[in-house]
Amino acid sequence: MQVGNWWSQVKTAGSAIYANRHYLEIQPWLKQKPCQILPYVYIHPSSDVDSTAVIGPNVSIGEGVTVKAGVRIKESIILNNATINEHALVMYSVVGQGASVGEWSRVEGTPSDPDPDKPFAKMDNVPLFNSEGRLNPSITVLGSGVVVPAERIVLNSIVL
């Protein structure tokens, strides 16, 4: 089947972040919130984003999300009813439904984009674990209802 528009397979958290970026680029209907936005960003109308937050590039924020003062979010997907507390940083991550990131916490993953110099590049399906049993650096995923306490760092992790 031939596709006339942009299309991407979504099998991993990294490919979800990659697909989110390209989806946001082609959406003309995105509303702006009264915070600093770096394109491209989708913020659900029911979300509450503080005016001092810096959002983007390439961020999707779901229904009922609360983003508090001084927060920085980039290259991430924040699912419904999550809370990002004061001065937290979220980068290259997927934050699950009802999850909470504490004040001054840092939730960060490693980008896994395809090679931009290849004309038909695709996302590599790198195994989650290397031969030594360690997690390969990748997008950080916080599962549904996960609570990251204040002043913590979560790096290249899957937290369920």
C-alpha positions as CSV (number, residue, x, y, z in Angstrom):
1,M,0.0,0.0,0.0
2,Q,1.4,3.4,-1.0
3,V,1.0,6.3,1.5
4,G,0.6,9.8,0.2
5,N,1.5,11.6,3.4
6,W,4.2,11.2,6.0
7,W,4.1,7.9,7.8
8,S,6.2,6.2,10.5
9,Q,6.1,2.9,12.3
10,V,5.8,3.2,16.1
11,K,7.2,0.1,17.8
12,T,9.4,1.7,20.5
13,A,9.4,4.7,22.8
14,G,12.1,6.3,20.6
15,S,10.0,5.8,17.5
16,A,7.0,7.4,19.3
17,I,9.0,10.5,20.0
18,Y,10.3,10.6,16.4
19,A,6.7,10.2,15.0
20,N,5.4,12.9,17.4
21,R,7.9,15.4,16.1
22,H,6.9,14.9,12.5
23,Y,3.2,14.7,13.2
24,L,3.4,18.1,15.0
25,E,5.2,19.7,12.0
26,I,2.3,19.0,9.7
27,Q,-0.5,20.2,12.0
28,P,-1.8,23.7,11.2
29,W,-4.5,23.7,13.9
30,L,-2.3,23.8,17.0
31,K,-3.3,26.4,19.6
32,Q,-0.8,28.4,21.6
33,K,-0.8,28.6,25.4
34,P,0.5,31.7,27.3
35,C,3.9,30.1,28.0
36,Q,7.1,30.2,25.9
37,I,6.6,27.7,23.0
38,L,9.3,26.4,20.6
39,P,7.7,24.8,17.6
40,Y,6.2,22.3,17.2
41,V,3.9,21.8,20.2
42,Y,0.4,20.4,20.9
43,I,-1.2,21.3,24.2
44,H,-4.7,20.0,25.0
45,P,-7.1,22.8,25.8
46,S,-8.0,21.3,29.2
47,S,-4.3,21.3,30.4
48,D,-3.0,23.9,32.8
49,V,0.4,25.2,31.8
50,D,2.1,28.0,33.8
51,S,3.2,31.1,31.9
52,T,6.8,30.6,33.0
53,A,7.1,27.1,31.5
54,V,9.2,26.6,28.3
55,I,7.7,23.9,26.1
56,G,9.2,22.5,22.9
57,P,10.3,21.7,20.4
58,N,8.3,18.7,19.5
59,V,6.1,18.2,22.6
60,S,2.6,16.8,22.9
61,I,0.7,17.5,26.2
62,G,-2.5,15.5,26.8
63,E,-5.8,16.2,28.5
64,G,-5.8,17.4,32.1
65,V,-2.0,17.8,32.4
66,T,-0.6,20.3,34.9
67,V,2.7,22.0,34.1
68,K,3.9,24.2,36.9
69,A,6.2,27.2,37.2
70,G,9.7,27.1,35.7
71,V,9.2,23.7,33.9
72,R,11.2,22.9,30.8
73,I,9.9,20.1,28.4
74,K,11.4,19.2,25.1
75,E,11.1,16.3,22.6
76,S,8.5,14.5,24.9
77,I,5.0,13.2,25.1
78,I,3.1,13.9,28.3
79,L,0.0,11.7,28.6
80,N,-3.4,12.6,30.3
81,N,-3.6,13.8,33.9
82,A,0.2,13.9,34.5
83,T,1.7,16.6,36.7
84,I,5.1,18.2,36.1
85,N,6.0,20.1,39.2
86,E,8.0,23.3,39.6
87,H,11.3,23.7,37.9
88,A,11.4,20.1,36.6
89,L,13.0,19.2,33.3
90,V,11.6,16.5,31.0
91,M,13.5,15.7,27.8
92,Y,13.3,12.8,25.3
93,S,10.7,11.0,27.5
94,V,7.2,9.7,27.6
95,V,5.4,10.5,30.8
96,G,2.4,8.1,31.5
97,Q,-1.1,8.9,32.5
98,G,-1.4,10.2,36.0
99,A,2.3,10.2,36.5
100,S,4.0,13.0,38.6
101,V,7.5,14.5,38.3
102,G,8.6,16.2,41.5
103,E,10.0,19.7,41.9
104,W,13.6,20.2,40.5
105,S,13.6,16.7,39.2
106,R,15.2,15.7,35.8
107,V,13.6,13.0,33.6
108,E,15.8,12.5,30.6
109,G,16.2,10.0,27.8
110,T,18.7,9.6,24.9
111,P,17.3,10.5,21.4
112,S,17.3,7.6,18.9
113,D,16.6,9.3,15.6
114,P,17.4,7.7,12.3
115,D,20.3,9.0,10.2
116,P,19.1,12.3,8.6
117,D,21.6,11.9,5.8
118,K,19.9,8.7,4.5
119,P,17.0,9.5,2.1
120,F,14.8,6.6,3.3
121,A,16.1,6.3,6.9
122,K,14.1,4.4,9.4
123,M,14.1,3.8,13.1
124,D,16.5,1.1,14.2
125,N,15.0,-1.5,16.5
126,V,17.9,-1.6,19.0
127,P,17.4,-4.3,21.7
128,L,16.4,-2.9,25.2
129,F,19.3,-4.7,26.8
130,N,22.9,-5.2,25.7
131,S,24.9,-8.4,25.9
132,E,25.9,-7.6,29.5
133,G,22.2,-7.3,30.6
134,R,22.3,-3.5,30.9
135,L,19.7,-1.2,29.5
136,N,20.8,0.4,26.3
137,P,20.5,4.3,26.4
138,S,17.1,5.2,25.0
139,I,14.0,7.3,25.6
140,T,12.9,7.4,29.3
141,V,9.4,6.0,29.9
142,L,7.4,6.7,33.1
143,G,4.5,4.4,33.4
144,S,1.0,5.2,34.5
145,G,0.8,6.6,38.0
146,V,4.6,6.7,38.5
147,V,5.7,9.3,41.1
148,V,9.2,10.8,40.7
149,P,10.0,12.4,44.1
150,A,11.5,16.0,44.3
151,E,15.1,16.5,43.3
152,R,15.7,13.2,41.6
153,I,17.3,12.3,38.3
154,V,15.8,9.6,36.1
155,L,18.1,8.9,33.1
156,N,17.5,6.4,30.2
157,S,15.1,4.4,32.3
158,I,11.8,2.5,32.0
159,V,9.8,3.0,35.3
160,L,6.6,1.1,35.6
